[in-house]
Amino acid sequence: MDKKSRLKKAFALEKPDRPPILGGWMASLANIQTLTGCSQEEYWSDPFYWGLQMERLLGSDGIIEIYIPVSQNEFRFIDQRHYQKHTAYNAEKVIEEIEALPDPQELWSKFNEESEYQKLVADIEKHQVMCNDILWCPADWDLVPRALCYYEYGYENALTALALYPERYSKWIRYNAVISRQKAIVYARAVKEGIHPGVILSGEDLNFQHGPLVAPEFLRRELFPLIEYALEPFYQAGGKIVLHCDGDYRILLNDMLAVGITGLQGFQSECGMDLEWITKLRTRTGDQLLIFGPLSVTGTLLNGSPEDIRAEVQKTMDICREQASLVFLTSNTINPDVPLENIKAFWQAVLDSRW
């Protein structure tokens, strides 16, 4: 079975010959250079190309993105300068900027569906040509409306602003919901016309290791109805959303499924997010979940042996065999501390597997 067909079959909640594997989260330039044989100069001349070459050598069926760090000596895609700008803010400044955001009617008046659609089609076609036989199915972290503005303002400023001024802060979520619905309209058209594969990884970090960052009651009141509103056009086109869910997500899972989320990605078992019970959950339409995961970049992939990794791949398949549609993906970015031997063992274990 070819790579694209294998992924599309899994996306349709059917069993291909083996579980597909998604790539794109390699954050170690040393590993990319070792695997591909490229020099530093060659890598930086075209980092997307060399990242893609590494995925091809490993055997990925699809790509959610090609991770490009800020420099040769960094493994993140943002650097300290991004965080330093947060010092210019406090809670009041955050609220001031939120209140200055455009209102929904202004956002809709400026929305040009045809223009946005043509840009999306051009981007998909460009990257699919580059990927060739590998399926290009990129994540969109803004498709699910964002509730927390910590990326823009820092955790302390964002969460303090929400705690002190919840009603005024809510404009941030309403603003993002309109942007998300506009995206959903464009994606829906691409799905209907067969240009987009119909599955998108999205979401934000709403939780830490001991539960939600903010009160679930606030999220249920202010966020979840807007997620349903934003994603409605995409769902109507048959699209599926796989939700990124780091940390302890247990208290919010049923809420997310109730507003239409159709798949999950993340699974920190140390936080109680175990596949054994998660795969028994169903979508609001009664379908099995689409699972992206669950190899942990801080657990087995980092500290285990190749034998441990092969065993976890098999265990995951055994759990999902009758309960969920499985697409292998790491829990998060593969940082330089993950041994290359283990990375190869993960890909090879999946390539050797059969349902």
DRENFI-863815 format. One record per residue (C-alpha): residue number from 1; x, y, z. Coordinates in nm, 4 decimals. Example, Ala and Ser with C-alpha at 12.3 -4.5 7.8 and 13.67 -1.06 7.14 Angstrom:
<rs>
[1, [1.2300, -0.4500, 0.7800]]
[2, [1.3670, -0.1060, 0.7140]]
</rs>
This chain:
<rs>
[1, [0.0000, 0.0000, 0.0000]]
[2, [0.1378, 0.3439, -0.0872]]
[3, [0.1959, 0.6102, 0.1791]]
[4, [-0.0915, 0.8409, 0.0889]]
[5, [-0.3461, 0.5602, 0.0668]]
[6, [-0.2300, 0.4183, 0.4001]]
[7, [-0.2831, 0.7500, 0.5791]]
[8, [-0.6128, 0.8288, 0.4106]]
[9, [-0.7457, 0.4852, 0.5058]]
[10, [-0.6524, 0.5453, 0.8710]]
[11, [-0.8080, 0.8937, 0.8521]]
[12, [-1.1300, 0.7255, 0.7376]]
[13, [-1.1190, 0.5052, 1.0522]]
[14, [-1.0311, 0.1973, 0.8487]]
[15, [-0.7380, -0.0424, 0.8940]]
[16, [-0.4605, -0.0181, 0.6326]]
[17, [-0.1872, -0.2822, 0.6049]]
[18, [-0.0064, -0.1280, 0.9024]]
[19, [-0.0458, 0.1906, 1.1093]]
[20, [0.0863, 0.4955, 0.9225]]
[21, [0.3525, 0.7158, 1.0775]]
[22, [0.3561, 1.0958, 1.0758]]
[23, [0.6769, 1.2969, 1.0900]]
[24, [0.7902, 1.6561, 1.0984]]
[25, [0.8900, 1.7079, 1.4606]]
[26, [1.2651, 1.6457, 1.4480]]
[27, [1.4284, 1.9279, 1.6481]]
[28, [1.7880, 1.8010, 1.6360]]
[29, [2.0015, 1.9387, 1.3559]]
[30, [2.2760, 1.6939, 1.4455]]
[31, [2.0410, 1.4014, 1.3806]]
[32, [1.9198, 1.5512, 1.0533]]
[33, [2.2781, 1.6004, 0.9393]]
[34, [2.3807, 1.2515, 1.0494]]
[35, [2.0889, 1.0849, 0.8724]]
[36, [2.1056, 1.2846, 0.5495]]
[37, [2.4800, 1.3519, 0.5312]]
[38, [2.4239, 1.7227, 0.4692]]
[39, [2.6630, 1.9875, 0.5998]]
[40, [2.5594, 2.2844, 0.8130]]
[41, [2.5833, 2.5080, 0.5088]]
[42, [2.3711, 2.2749, 0.2987]]
[43, [2.1083, 2.2443, 0.5727]]
[44, [2.0668, 2.6186, 0.6184]]
[45, [2.0504, 2.6748, 0.2436]]
[46, [1.7196, 2.4800, 0.2411]]
[47, [1.6119, 2.3507, 0.5866]]
[48, [1.2712, 2.2320, 0.4636]]
[49, [1.4310, 2.0152, 0.1954]]
[50, [1.6762, 1.8509, 0.4349]]
[51, [1.4117, 1.7998, 0.7011]]
[52, [1.1949, 1.6329, 0.4390]]
[53, [1.4857, 1.4179, 0.3211]]
[54, [1.5324, 1.2935, 0.6761]]
[55, [1.1628, 1.2001, 0.6974]]
[56, [1.1911, 1.0131, 0.3690]]
[57, [1.4963, 0.8196, 0.4886]]
[58, [1.3201, 0.7252, 0.8124]]
[59, [1.0089, 0.6152, 0.6235]]
[60, [0.7347, 0.8630, 0.7226]]
[61, [0.3995, 0.8270, 0.5467]]
[62, [0.2928, 1.1846, 0.6105]]
[63, [0.4223, 1.5196, 0.7367]]
[64, [0.2440, 1.7545, 0.9751]]
[65, [0.5177, 2.0204, 0.9451]]
[66, [0.8935, 2.0483, 0.9077]]
[67, [1.0368, 2.1802, 1.2316]]
[68, [1.3029, 2.4476, 1.1719]]
[69, [1.4944, 2.5821, 1.4754]]
[70, [1.6097, 2.9417, 1.4975]]
[71, [1.9817, 2.8644, 1.4663]]
[72, [2.2446, 2.5910, 1.4496]]
[73, [2.2842, 2.5887, 1.8266]]
[74, [1.9134, 2.5994, 1.9132]]
[75, [1.6519, 2.3277, 1.9075]]
[76, [1.3493, 2.5551, 1.9490]]
[77, [1.1688, 2.7477, 1.6764]]
[78, [1.1647, 3.0605, 1.8969]]
[79, [1.4482, 3.2071, 2.1016]]
[80, [1.5019, 3.4152, 2.4146]]
[81, [1.4145, 3.7363, 2.2340]]
[82, [1.0557, 3.6157, 2.2053]]
[83, [1.0267, 3.5741, 2.5821]]
[84, [1.2036, 3.8994, 2.6626]]
[85, [0.9265, 4.1015, 2.4990]]
[86, [0.6829, 3.9725, 2.7632]]
[87, [0.8544, 4.1913, 3.0245]]
[88, [0.6982, 4.4950, 2.8600]]
[89, [0.3514, 4.3767, 2.9662]]
[90, [0.1358, 4.3495, 3.2740]]
[91, [-0.2257, 4.2384, 3.3136]]
[92, [-0.3651, 4.5839, 3.2417]]
[93, [-0.1591, 4.6183, 2.9228]]
[94, [-0.2816, 4.2780, 2.8070]]
[95, [-0.6450, 4.3794, 2.8573]]
[96, [-0.5818, 4.7094, 2.6817]]
[97, [-0.4548, 4.5278, 2.3729]]
[98, [-0.7371, 4.2737, 2.3827]]
[99, [-0.9976, 4.5502, 2.3927]]
[100, [-0.8314, 4.7121, 2.0896]]
[101, [-0.8805, 4.4007, 1.8782]]
[102, [-1.1281, 4.4260, 1.5873]]
[103, [-1.4901, 4.3356, 1.6553]]
[104, [-1.6466, 4.0351, 1.4751]]
[105, [-1.8299, 4.2469, 1.2194]]
[106, [-1.5043, 4.4155, 1.1194]]
[107, [-1.3307, 4.0784, 1.0846]]
[108, [-1.6109, 3.9476, 0.8640]]
[109, [-1.6133, 4.2606, 0.6489]]
[110, [-1.2452, 4.2047, 0.5690]]
[111, [-1.2766, 3.8298, 0.5055]]
[112, [-1.2269, 3.7394, 0.1404]]
[113, [-1.3086, 3.3701, 0.1126]]
[114, [-1.1920, 3.3338, -0.2471]]
[115, [-0.8577, 3.4991, -0.1819]]
[116, [-0.7948, 3.2907, 0.1313]]
[117, [-0.8972, 2.9754, -0.0508]]
[118, [-0.6591, 3.0377, -0.3391]]
[119, [-0.3740, 3.0995, -0.0926]]
[120, [-0.4525, 2.7734, 0.0873]]
[121, [-0.4689, 2.5749, -0.2368]]
[122, [-0.1386, 2.7211, -0.3562]]
[123, [0.0296, 2.6340, -0.0275]]
[124, [-0.1049, 2.2764, -0.0234]]
[125, [-0.0106, 2.2134, -0.3854]]
[126, [0.3371, 2.3620, -0.3408]]
[127, [0.4179, 2.1466, -0.0372]]
[128, [0.2598, 1.8314, -0.1796]]
[129, [0.4806, 1.8603, -0.4873]]
[130, [0.7819, 1.8876, -0.2587]]
[131, [0.6656, 1.5896, -0.0499]]
[132, [0.5866, 1.3819, -0.3607]]
[133, [0.4702, 1.0376, -0.2373]]
[134, [0.4547, 1.1507, 0.1289]]
[135, [0.1193, 1.3040, 0.2282]]
[136, [0.1348, 1.6702, 0.3292]]
[137, [-0.1220, 1.7170, 0.6078]]
[138, [0.0006, 2.0141, 0.8140]]
[139, [-0.1159, 2.1075, 1.1603]]
[140, [-0.2956, 2.4400, 1.2088]]
[141, [-0.2633, 2.5520, 1.5687]]
[142, [-0.5183, 2.8324, 1.5222]]
[143, [-0.8006, 2.6256, 1.3748]]
[144, [-0.9339, 2.5402, 1.7206]]
[145, [-0.9991, 2.8817, 1.8812]]
[146, [-0.7286, 2.9738, 2.1293]]
[147, [-0.8349, 3.0535, 2.4860]]
[148, [-0.5059, 3.1637, 2.6430]]
[149, [-0.2751, 3.4365, 2.5137]]
[150, [0.0451, 3.3255, 2.6898]]
[151, [0.2395, 3.2997, 2.3634]]
[152, [0.1809, 3.6680, 2.2986]]
[153, [0.2144, 3.8000, 2.6539]]
[154, [0.3682, 3.5325, 2.8748]]
[155, [0.1980, 3.2979, 3.1208]]
[156, [0.1960, 3.5292, 3.4217]]
[157, [0.0583, 3.8285, 3.2316]]
[158, [-0.2019, 3.6264, 3.0393]]
[159, [-0.3346, 3.4282, 3.3345]]
[160, [-0.3356, 3.7309, 3.5666]]
[161, [-0.5323, 3.9301, 3.3094]]
[162, [-0.7877, 3.6500, 3.2855]]
[163, [-0.8146, 3.6172, 3.6641]]
[164, [-0.8610, 3.9912, 3.7237]]
[165, [-1.0738, 4.0816, 3.4225]]
[166, [-1.2525, 3.7651, 3.2971]]
[167, [-1.5371, 3.9458, 3.1184]]
[168, [-1.3043, 4.1842, 2.9345]]
[169, [-1.0587, 3.9031, 2.8608]]
[170, [-1.3314, 3.6993, 2.6891]]
[171, [-1.3027, 3.9200, 2.3802]]
[172, [-0.9743, 3.7419, 2.3097]]
[173, [-1.1582, 3.4107, 2.2718]]
[174, [-1.4423, 3.5608, 2.0653]]
[175, [-1.1878, 3.7249, 1.8350]]
[176, [-1.0039, 3.3965, 1.7826]]
[177, [-1.3293, 3.2091, 1.7250]]
[178, [-1.4111, 3.4302, 1.4254]]
[179, [-1.0621, 3.3793, 1.2804]]
[180, [-1.1001, 3.0052, 1.3349]]
[181, [-1.4409, 2.9884, 1.1662]]
[182, [-1.3037, 3.1738, 0.8672]]
[183, [-1.0245, 2.9177, 0.8458]]
[184, [-1.2779, 2.6357, 0.8815]]
[185, [-1.4813, 2.7719, 0.5891]]
[186, [-1.1740, 2.7733, 0.3661]]
[187, [-1.0545, 2.4299, 0.4788]]
[188, [-1.4037, 2.2896, 0.4286]]
[189, [-1.4023, 2.3972, 0.0662]]
[190, [-1.0600, 2.2380, 0.0156]]
[191, [-1.1873, 1.9126, 0.1664]]
[192, [-1.4987, 1.9101, -0.0528]]
[193, [-1.2874, 1.9669, -0.3632]]
[194, [-1.0437, 1.6887, -0.2740]]
[195, [-0.7456, 1.9177, -0.2243]]
[196, [-0.7087, 1.8700, 0.1517]]
[197, [-0.6928, 1.5262, 0.3230]]
[198, [-0.9597, 1.6312, 0.5727]]
[199, [-0.7740, 1.5782, 0.9012]]
[200, [-0.5991, 1.8574, 1.0917]]
[201, [-0.3992, 1.8516, 1.4144]]
[202, [-0.4831, 2.1591, 1.6213]]
[203, [-0.5313, 2.2890, 1.9754]]
[204, [-0.3310, 2.4608, 2.2463]]
[205, [-0.1819, 2.3689, 2.5824]]
[206, [-0.4735, 2.4226, 2.8210]]
[207, [-0.3356, 2.1964, 3.0924]]
[208, [-0.0301, 2.1312, 3.3007]]
[209, [0.0572, 1.8057, 3.4754]]
[210, [-0.2115, 1.8432, 3.7428]]
[211, [-0.5085, 1.9645, 3.5395]]
[212, [-0.6362, 2.2740, 3.3565]]
[213, [-0.4449, 2.6024, 3.3707]]
[214, [-0.7732, 2.7875, 3.4277]]
[215, [-1.1080, 2.6959, 3.5817]]
[216, [-1.2986, 2.4360, 3.3754]]
[217, [-1.6161, 2.6350, 3.4423]]
[218, [-1.4695, 2.9340, 3.2567]]
[219, [-1.3715, 2.7152, 2.9604]]
[220, [-1.7140, 2.5515, 2.9507]]
[221, [-1.8845, 2.8890, 2.9522]]
[222, [-1.6555, 3.0937, 2.7276]]
[223, [-1.4540, 2.8533, 2.5086]]
[224, [-1.6335, 2.5285, 2.4271]]
[225, [-1.9460, 2.6807, 2.2636]]
[226, [-1.7159, 2.8879, 2.0429]]
[227, [-1.5126, 2.5819, 1.9416]]
[228, [-1.8340, 2.4230, 1.8171]]
[229, [-1.9293, 2.7452, 1.6339]]
[230, [-1.5848, 2.7854, 1.4762]]
[231, [-1.5430, 2.4296, 1.3516]]
[232, [-1.8975, 2.3738, 1.2254]]
[233, [-1.8177, 2.4360, 0.8538]]
[234, [-1.5231, 2.1958, 0.8657]]
[235, [-1.7280, 1.9235, 1.0341]]
[236, [-2.0086, 1.9671, 0.7810]]
[237, [-1.7552, 1.8993, 0.5035]]
[238, [-1.6560, 1.5723, 0.6710]]
[239, [-1.3374, 1.7069, 0.8260]]
[240, [-1.1810, 1.5694, 1.1429]]
[241, [-0.9935, 1.7586, 1.4155]]
[242, [-0.7245, 1.5801, 1.6139]]
[243, [-0.6781, 1.7712, 1.9394]]
[244, [-0.3345, 1.8229, 2.0914]]
[245, [-0.3745, 1.7372, 2.4610]]
[246, [-0.0562, 1.7597, 2.6679]]
[247, [-0.0735, 1.7350, 3.0463]]
[248, [-0.3654, 1.6036, 3.2509]]
[249, [-0.6592, 1.6546, 3.0152]]
[250, [-0.9002, 1.4137, 3.1829]]
[251, [-1.1453, 1.6673, 3.3227]]
[252, [-1.1892, 1.8387, 2.9825]]
[253, [-1.2016, 1.5423, 2.7453]]
[254, [-1.5782, 1.4869, 2.7489]]
[255, [-1.6337, 1.8574, 2.6902]]
[256, [-1.4073, 1.8513, 2.3842]]
[257, [-1.5748, 1.5413, 2.2435]]
[258, [-1.9158, 1.7006, 2.2979]]
[259, [-1.8259, 1.9953, 2.0715]]
[260, [-1.7110, 1.7688, 1.7902]]
[261, [-1.3437, 1.6834, 1.8413]]
[262, [-1.2796, 1.3569, 1.6558]]
[263, [-0.9253, 1.2612, 1.7566]]
[264, [-0.6555, 1.3114, 2.0176]]
[265, [-0.2764, 1.3575, 2.0257]]
[266, [-0.0360, 1.3868, 2.3189]]
[267, [-0.0943, 1.1224, 2.5871]]
[268, [0.1304, 1.1904, 2.8856]]
[269, [0.0733, 0.8647, 3.0695]]
[270, [0.2451, 1.0094, 3.3766]]
[271, [-0.0522, 1.2490, 3.3951]]
[272, [-0.3121, 0.9735, 3.3765]]
[273, [-0.3591, 0.9972, 2.9995]]
[274, [-0.3477, 0.6251, 2.9261]]
[275, [-0.4570, 0.4799, 2.5944]]
[276, [-0.6276, 0.1845, 2.7634]]
[277, [-0.9226, 0.3992, 2.8739]]
[278, [-0.8946, 0.6825, 2.6197]]
[279, [-0.9463, 0.4523, 2.3213]]
[280, [-1.2783, 0.3385, 2.4699]]
[281, [-1.4159, 0.6919, 2.4331]]
[282, [-1.6264, 0.7784, 2.1308]]
[283, [-1.6993, 1.0928, 1.9329]]
[284, [-2.0360, 1.2633, 1.9624]]
[285, [-2.1478, 1.0703, 1.6544]]
[286, [-2.0448, 0.7384, 1.8106]]
[287, [-1.7328, 0.6837, 1.5990]]
[288, [-1.3975, 0.5578, 1.7190]]
[289, [-1.1317, 0.8176, 1.7926]]
[290, [-0.8479, 0.8938, 1.5545]]
[291, [-0.5320, 0.8580, 1.7646]]
[292, [-0.2089, 1.0416, 1.6783]]
[293, [0.0637, 0.9081, 1.9069]]
[294, [0.1640, 0.7970, 2.1647]]
[295, [0.5453, 0.7563, 2.1801]]
[296, [0.6698, 0.9810, 2.4607]]
[297, [0.9717, 1.2014, 2.3903]]
[298, [1.0339, 1.2245, 2.7663]]
[299, [0.9696, 0.8561, 2.8389]]
[300, [1.0329, 0.5496, 2.6281]]
[301, [1.1813, 0.7290, 2.3278]]
[302, [1.4258, 0.9156, 2.5509]]
[303, [1.5138, 0.6610, 2.8174]]
[304, [1.4141, 0.3233, 2.6760]]
[305, [1.6097, 0.0752, 2.4688]]
[306, [1.5249, -0.0153, 2.1076]]
[307, [1.3620, -0.3293, 2.2498]]
[308, [1.1460, -0.1159, 2.4814]]
[309, [1.0401, 0.0951, 2.1850]]
[310, [0.9450, -0.2052, 1.9744]]
[311, [0.7444, -0.3408, 2.2677]]
[312, [0.5583, -0.0118, 2.3088]]
[313, [0.4761, 0.0025, 1.9386]]
[314, [0.3264, -0.3478, 1.9629]]
[315, [0.1398, -0.2656, 2.2852]]
[316, [-0.0079, 0.0450, 2.1259]]
[317, [-0.1284, -0.1563, 1.8289]]
[318, [-0.2825, -0.4166, 2.0588]]
[319, [-0.4727, -0.1462, 2.2497]]
[320, [-0.5966, 0.0319, 1.9373]]
[321, [-0.6632, -0.2727, 1.7204]]
[322, [-1.0381, -0.2913, 1.7893]]
[323, [-1.0930, 0.0383, 1.9686]]
[324, [-0.9440, 0.3245, 1.7634]]
[325, [-0.7823, 0.4284, 1.4380]]
[326, [-0.4077, 0.4632, 1.4980]]
[327, [-0.1528, 0.6914, 1.3335]]
[328, [0.1881, 0.6815, 1.4994]]
[329, [0.3360, 1.0169, 1.6017]]
[330, [0.5578, 1.1245, 1.8883]]
[331, [0.4039, 1.3038, 2.1850]]
[332, [0.5938, 1.6221, 2.1018]]
[333, [0.9077, 1.7456, 1.9263]]
[334, [1.2046, 1.5088, 1.9212]]
[335, [1.4753, 1.7092, 2.0945]]
[336, [1.8525, 1.6529, 2.0711]]
[337, [1.8560, 1.4451, 2.3919]]
[338, [1.6648, 1.1599, 2.2227]]
[339, [1.9190, 0.9016, 2.0985]]
[340, [1.9294, 0.8579, 1.7227]]
[341, [1.9344, 0.4809, 1.7764]]
[342, [1.5922, 0.5065, 1.9441]]
[343, [1.4516, 0.7280, 1.6704]]
[344, [1.5502, 0.4728, 1.4076]]
[345, [1.4100, 0.1914, 1.6211]]
[346, [1.0710, 0.3659, 1.6476]]
[347, [1.0326, 0.4198, 1.2744]]
[348, [1.1567, 0.0710, 1.1913]]
[349, [0.9234, -0.0927, 1.4442]]
[350, [0.6271, 0.0766, 1.2789]]
[351, [0.7488, -0.0024, 0.9259]]
[352, [0.7858, -0.3705, 1.0213]]
[353, [0.4434, -0.3922, 1.1856]]
[354, [0.1276, -0.5398, 1.0360]]
[355, [-0.2314, -0.5320, 1.1511]]
</rs>
